[in-house]
Amino acid sequence: MSECTIVIGAGVAGMAAASKLKEAGKKVVVVEASDHAGGRMVRLTRNGDFVEAGAQGIHTNYTETLKLVEKYGLTKDIIHQSNDQTCFLSRTGEKLFPAGHMGIFKMLGLRGSLDLGRFLTRHMLMMKDFSLFETHRDIPEYDDISVADALKWAGPAFRDFVLLPGAHAMVGTDLNHTNLYHFLNLMKLVLTTKVMTLRNGLASLPEAIASTLDVRYSSPVRTLLIDGQKITGVELESGERIHGSHVVIACPIGAAAKIIPDHLAPTKDFLSSFPNVPLSLVYFYLDQPLDTKAYCYFGHAYRRTTFNMALNHTVKTPHLVPSGKGIISAWPCYPDSAVIDRLTDTEVKDKALRDMEIFFPGIAGMVEHAYVQRHRWGLSRMEPRIHAKILAFKQQAERLPGVLFANSDYDGVHMESGVRAGLRAAAKVMSTS
Ligand SMILES: Cc1cc2nc3c(=O)[nH]c(=O)nc-3n(C[C@H](O)[C@H](O)[C@H](O)COP(=O)(O)OP(=O)(O)OC[C@H]3O[C@@H](n4cnc5c(N)ncnc54)[C@H](O)[C@@H]3O)c2cc1C
């Protein structure tokens, strides 16, 4: 049998795996469904302006990602984001721009500030230890409960100005549809690190790695090939078969579920039933600059609507927007995001534009162009009791001969999770060949 390793997917996880294998002198071929590398690291380009339309930032504790950034000569391209000013709608719809810690305390009021202190003490300072980038242990106290149930002591100000915006921005859901485990993971990440981007967009990392590898684009995998119990290669949608000693599956869980043969029932069942957050983001390109220093807008204290978060890319990543004109993206969250996913682009744009009006009065008259970026998988949704299931799956998946999973989706959802999963998969290939 060929000693080649086949990596499915040219996202950052697949690139990390393939890069490590190539470095070790192994033969590796990457098969990618689309015509480009990057997966959920997406750069949109229009008239010389760029925006991040997938992953938004590299955190300072993404150690393995940063090693790749260095290895592929991109350290000079790192740009630290300031992300200083956020805007919140008050309960009456007034725009609040809290400045620094004092501004936050003033916005939260006495009860909200006390709730914040309680949360930070109980859940950050005294947090049980777990990896942010790998699901490696079950903590039932965190896993078995939704954020809504775990933090039901929270008063309205803390819930509306911290918990709801936090869940929306970081885990893509409301408080009922994510477990405490995942929420604490993301909160810790945001509160203890800073965010960076790359001069030419985050996709420049997987693109740089891909340029050194044998990547076959527009080659979606239909299924895995099996001989007895062992995975021996892949069959592409075109019917072509590629044989190899190992297959590394580095595509989103939903895509992985489709290529697993039916008779690998426990694996397929787990992947097919994994909950996710589809994300349809709407990018509005404006014909003029916007007079604001806020990079992010939240409306949760004022209203309950679908697109309740907006990013102002001209402030967030000015190095990517040389025109200086406003570029706004509108973000839905689960469960609304699942409803939006079924609408047409026109319907999604109309809804998003209406929801943006309160943040940016008159925006409808400034829009030059609008684009809907669909992430059909988006983010995985860590519902209560999912960590225990992930751990059981991992144990069982490790026993499948010839196949490795390099997946960010059940290991914390961050791009660093994908990189580390890719590196672990490569290490296993090397230890078994
Ligand atoms: C809107 C959004 C914002 C995010 N923001 C952040 C952030 O700020 N920070 C952060 O750390 N993470 C963020 N993430 C998560 C981050 O983008 C992902 O963790 C990471 O990019 C996943 O990398 P991956 O390689 O595991 O998967 P992907 O990037 O999804 O790559 C998988 C690849 O597999 C390919 N593929 C699929 N099916 C097949 C098939 N059958 N055959 C061959 N190829 C196939 C796909 O085309 C794709 O290129 C965000 C995600 C989204 C959607």
The ligand as an ORCA input file, in Angstrom:
! r2SCAN-3c Opt
* xyz 0 1
  C     -17.644     33.488     11.373
  C     -16.556     32.780     12.126
  C     -15.721     33.497     12.979
  C     -14.704     32.846     13.670
  N     -13.851     33.589     14.451
  C     -12.792     32.986     15.037
  C     -11.819     33.745     15.741
  O     -11.901     34.960     15.823
  N     -10.795     33.066     16.331
  C     -10.670     31.713     16.227
  O      -9.741     31.146     16.794
  N     -11.556     30.977     15.529
  C     -12.603     31.583     14.933
  N     -13.484     30.841     14.194
  C     -13.267     29.398     14.094
  C     -12.154     29.100     13.085
  O     -12.465     29.714     11.871
  C     -12.076     27.609     12.905
  O     -11.796     26.987     14.155
  C     -10.963     27.175     11.958
  O     -10.819     28.032     10.863
  C     -11.321     25.772     11.511
  O     -10.271     25.254     10.739
  P     -10.379     23.768     10.179
  O      -9.203     23.575      9.330
  O     -10.611     22.854     11.329
  O     -11.728     23.733      9.319
  P     -12.119     24.601      8.036
  O     -11.489     25.938      8.078
  O     -13.597     24.539      7.943
  O     -11.456     23.826      6.813
  C     -11.989     22.615      6.350
  C     -11.745     22.489      4.863
  O     -12.279     21.231      4.446
  C     -12.834     21.402      3.164
  N     -13.785     20.318      2.911
  C     -15.045     20.166      3.408
  N     -15.602     19.038      2.951
  C     -14.678     18.446      2.156
  C     -14.670     17.242      1.392
  N     -15.725     16.404      1.346
  N     -13.549     16.944      0.675
  C     -12.459     17.762      0.705
  N     -12.436     18.920      1.409
  C     -13.522     19.250      2.135
  C     -13.458     22.760      3.220
  O     -13.685     23.295      1.913
  C     -12.442     23.548      4.029
  O     -11.499     24.191      3.195
  C     -14.524     31.461     13.512
  C     -15.368     30.739     12.652
  C     -16.375     31.397     11.972
  C     -17.257     30.617     11.035
*
